[in-house]
Amino acid sequence: MRIPVAAAIGLFFTALYFLMAIFAPLIAPYGVAEVVGGVWEPSSGDYLLGTDSIGRDLLSRMIYGGRTTIFIATAATILSFTTGSILGFLAAVLGGWADQLMSRFVDLLMSIPTLIFALVVLSVTPVTIPALILVMGLLDSTRVYRLARAVAVDINVMDYVEAAKLRGEGRGWIIFREILPNALSPLVAEMGLRFIFMVLFVSTLSFLGLGVQPPAADWGGIVKENAEGIVYGVGAALYPAIAIATLAISVNLVADWVLNRTTSLKGGRG
Amino acid sequence: MGSVTRLLAQRIALGLLLLFLVSILIFVGTIILPGDVAQSILGQSATPEALANLRAELGLNEPAFSRYFSWLGGAITGDFGTALTSGLDITTEIGRRLGNTLFLAFWAAIIAVPLAIFLGLLAVRYRERWPDKLISGVTLASISIPEFLIGYVVMFYIGVKLRWFPSTAVSYRPDADLLTRLDSIALPVIVLTLVVLAHMMRMTRAAILNVMQSAYIETAELKGLTMFTIIRKHAFPNAVSPIVNVVMLNLAYLVVGVVVIEVVFVYPGMGQYLVDHVSKRDVPVVQACGLIFAAVYIGLNMVADIVSILSNPRLRHPK
């Protein structure tokens, strides 16, 4: 199996970011909240990216920040996929009023912009990492639900599913042993896109001051903390842009590759 | 014609129903979650007396059902109550800020819409050649960076390094003359344009390609019509509805993008009002802003559907 160059680059950077997230405490030269120097010192041998608005090492903040951002985005993506695809498959298998009820509710949720609804909900929930993951994951599961249901409706009328039904298998078997394995490839491709969306989403929330709370670091928060520097010509707030963009583009390249591979195998996207 | 009016009436009724359900959702979203609103406003150290007072003040002792209807009744008549934190009237405040937000969104749309359609057409004209590839590369990059970061990049290079325009919109005054106002919103407008441009170009490109690859365009080409006639008589009427759809969906997207961009550029609009009061846990303000944003969003989507119904005869005669 040959991996195209674009996908290989994507895989490399995605793996790099995840490894950096996992081993952050080993890689980061300083502690996450450790004040080591003056305010906004330029990049030097001691501080590769310089220091931030209160004199913490920016490279260490970026590494720990990546850990937080990637952890939240991954957890929210997993939640969104589990909820969305199980409910979507269930809707396709059950059909009738249960399907109608769930699908119309999802339509309703999707008629409100996600960010606005997240802000409404976050105005009453305590701003903690589990709450963030829950809100982001559940709101995003509407999109996974739509895809999963569409894919499962197609699979549900296949002969092998009919055969399983005639054998008298239960709904659990149909969903997990018949539909899930066949729906996996379009879902995995979509997973990359949802993950990127989650990274952007949690960064936006943190930037607005409603996500990860200081002194913990995350990419959106780093922008917020160093935003004032922009007016004085200090570019510290722009580093997360590079990190987010490279991560997003790499994941995109991998997702594209997975999608192309599965389409050529199956002759269609689900 | 009768069927068209009926379809339109149905679509408008659906929009209103949706808005009503959304108002329930926004209201429920702020009450069913674990945690007491009064507790989260006052914090963990609040005394039981203070909590009880605030609950009574917010009407939390009444059943949710009657609270919802008094809130909805107020919202319909344009009375959103007063903000918890400042005690100011929410409707007056929103009235002031909604105008500013619409002013910003309007100018962004004026620039972004024609530009996106033009570039989308360009991408179709030079399909699979460098202008097309350049456009899709830029698109990929710009959807991979969150709006607020595009905002800071633009602020850093155009506002601070080049000093072409003021780097924040703090100096914005609604009563200043038009040129001064445009000068102070120049950067946010540029950023919003960049944000929606990518989506709009991509969708325009796809919509036009879809039409240009249809069998009837090929027939028209084969029977020897000039390119101009093909576009005027065959391509354009079929492309209007998808393009209008693209524009409306992106205007809806713009309205949400405004929230973040206003915070970046410290612009006194609805978005900043909403975000400020989310962190202050001022629920009435958040509900009011949420409802207005949702209404604008639903309204624009509805307009998109109505234009498609009007411009596409096929939708008028459902089989």
Contacts between the chains, C-beta under 8 A, distances in Angstrom:
chain1	res1	chain2	res2	distance
A	108	B	18	7.0
A	108	B	21	5.3
A	108	B	22	6.9
A	108	B	25	6.5
A	109	B	25	7.3
A	111	B	18	5.5
A	111	B	22	6.2
A	111	B	294	7.4
A	111	B	297	7.3
A	111	B	298	5.8
A	111	B	301	7.4
A	112	B	22	5.7
A	112	B	25	6.9
A	112	B	26	7.5
A	112	B	290	7.7
A	112	B	294	4.8
A	112	B	297	7.0
A	113	B	252	7.6
A	113	B	255	7.7
A	113	B	256	4.3
A	113	B	293	6.5
A	113	B	294	7.3
A	113	B	297	5.5
A	115	B	256	5.6
A	115	B	259	6.5
A	115	B	260	7.7
A	116	B	256	6.4
A	116	B	259	7.3
A	116	B	274	7.8
A	116	B	290	5.5
A	116	B	293	4.7
A	116	B	294	6.4
A	116	B	297	7.7
A	117	B	25	7.7
A	117	B	26	7.6
A	117	B	29	6.8
A	117	B	290	7.2
A	119	B	259	7.8
A	119	B	274	6.2
A	119	B	275	7.0
A	119	B	278	5.0
A	119	B	286	6.8
A	119	B	290	7.0
A	120	B	26	5.6
A	120	B	29	5.1
A	120	B	30	6.3
A	120	B	278	7.9
A	120	B	286	5.6
A	120	B	287	7.0
A	120	B	290	4.3
A	121	B	29	5.0
A	121	B	30	7.4
A	121	B	33	6.7
A	122	B	278	6.0
A	123	B	30	6.6
A	123	B	277	7.4
A	123	B	278	4.5
A	123	B	281	5.7
A	123	B	282	7.5
A	123	B	283	5.9
A	123	B	286	4.3
A	124	B	29	7.9
A	124	B	30	5.0
A	124	B	31	7.6
A	124	B	33	5.5
A	124	B	35	6.4
A	124	B	37	5.6
A	124	B	40	6.0
A	124	B	281	7.0
A	124	B	283	6.5
A	125	B	33	5.3
A	125	B	34	7.6
A	125	B	35	6.3
A	125	B	40	7.8
A	126	B	35	6.3
A	126	B	40	6.5
A	196	B	144	6.9
A	200	B	146	4.6
A	203	B	146	5.3
A	203	B	148	7.9
A	203	B	149	7.9
A	204	B	146	5.4
A	204	B	147	7.3
A	204	B	148	6.3
A	204	B	260	6.0
A	207	B	146	7.5
A	207	B	148	5.0
A	207	B	260	7.4
A	207	B	263	7.7
A	208	B	260	7.1
A	208	B	263	6.1
A	208	B	275	5.1
A	208	B	278	7.7
A	208	B	279	7.9
A	209	B	275	7.5
A	209	B	279	5.4
A	210	B	275	7.5
A	210	B	278	5.9
A	210	B	279	6.2
A	220	B	146	7.6
A	220	B	148	7.8
A	223	B	148	6.6
A	223	B	149	6.5
A	223	B	152	6.6
A	227	B	152	6.6
A	227	B	264	7.8
A	230	B	152	5.7
A	230	B	155	5.5
A	230	B	156	5.2
A	230	B	160	6.2
A	230	B	167	7.4
A	231	B	155	8.0
A	231	B	160	6.2
A	231	B	167	5.8
A	231	B	168	7.4
A	232	B	160	7.9
A	233	B	156	7.8
A	233	B	160	5.4
A	233	B	161	7.1
A	235	B	156	6.1
A	237	B	152	5.4
A	237	B	156	7.9
A	238	B	149	7.4
A	238	B	152	6.2
A	238	B	153	6.1
A	238	B	156	6.2
A	240	B	149	6.8
A	241	B	145	5.8
A	241	B	149	4.1
A	241	B	150	8.0
A	241	B	152	7.2
A	241	B	153	6.1
A	244	B	144	7.3
A	244	B	145	6.3
A	244	B	146	6.5
A	244	B	149	6.8
A	245	B	141	6.7
A	245	B	144	5.0
A	245	B	145	4.9
A	248	B	144	3.5
A	248	B	145	7.4
A	249	B	140	6.7
A	249	B	141	7.1
A	249	B	144	5.1
A	252	B	140	6.8
A	252	B	144	6.7
